[in-house]
C-alpha cells in the first residue's frame, strides 16, 4: 500500500511538471539539432539518464563488493581448515604427552626399587 501511495505522489509530481513545462525548446547535441521538443521530455529524460547511470555505478560497486566478499570467504574457509588441522595436531600431541607421562611413572618406581 505504501508503494502505491509513493507511485501516486511521483505520478502527480510528473504530471504537474508536464503541465507547467509544456513549452517547446530546441535541443542541440553538437552538430545535431532537434527543434520542437517539449521541455518536460528533456526533464524526464535527464532524470532517467541520471537514474540509469547511478544504477550502473551501484551495480559495478556491488560486483566489486561481491568479489571482495568471495576472497574473504575463501580466506575464512582456509583459516577454519587450518584451525581444524591444528586442533587435531594438539590432540595428537596431548595423547603423545600422556603416553610419555605414563612411561615415566612406570619407569620411576622401578628405579626407586633398584636403589
N, C-alpha and C positions, 0 to 999 in steps of 0.2 A: 504494500500500500504506500509506503514511504517513497519507493522508487517511482511509482506512478505520479505522486504529487510533485516530485523533483522534475520529472519529464514535462509535466504540465506547466510548471513555472518556467522552465527553459524554453518551452514552446511559445509561451506568452511573450517572453523577452525577445525571441527571434521574430515573432510576428510584429511586435512593436518596432523593432529595428527595420523590418521590411517596409512598414508603412511610412516611417519617418525618413528613410533613406532610399526613396524610390527614384531619385534624380539620376539621369544618365550621365556617365562620365566616359572619358577616353582613357584606355589603358595602354601604356607604352612599355614594351619589352624590347629594349634595344632598337633594332631596325623594324620590329613588328609593331603595328598599331591596331588596336581593337576599339573602334568607336561604338558608342551607344550601349555600354554595359551598365546595368543598374548598380549603384553603389552598394546596395545590400549584398549582391553576389560577391563583390570584392571583399566585403567584411567577413561574410561566412566562409568564403574560400580561404582567406588568410587564417581564420580560426581553425579550419580543418587541416590546413597545411601545418600549422603550428602544433596541433594535437598529434598529427601523424609523425612529425619529426621527434616530438618528445616521447612518443611511444617507441619509436625506433631506437632512440638513445637508451630508454629504460630497458628495452629488450636486449641490447648489447651488454648493458651493465648486468642484467640478470644472467645472461650466458656466462659472462666473466665470473660472476659470483658462483655459479654452478661448478665451473671448472676448479675454482679455488676450494670449494667445499669438497669436491671429489678428491683433490690432493690431500686435504686434511683428513678425510675419512680413511684414505689408504694409509696414511701415517698412523692414525689411531689403531687400525687393524694390525699393522706391523708391530706397534708398541704392545698391544694386548698379547700378540703371539709371543713376543719376547718375554713378557711377564709370565706367561704360562710356562715357557721353557725354563726360565729362572726359578720358578716355583718348583718345578719338577727336579731341577738340579739341587735346590735347597733340601728337598725331601730326601733325595739320594744321599746327600752329604750328612744329613741328620741320622739316617739309617747306618751309614758307614761309621759315624761318630759313636753311635750306640754299640755297634759291634766291637769297636776298638775299646770302649769303656768296659764292656763285658769281658773281653780278653784280658785286660789289665787287672780287673778284680779277681779273675780266676787265677792269674799268674801270681799276684801279690800274696795270697795266703800260702801258696806253695813255697814262695821264697822265705816267708817268715818262719815256716816249719823247718826249712832246711838250715836255718841259723840255729 
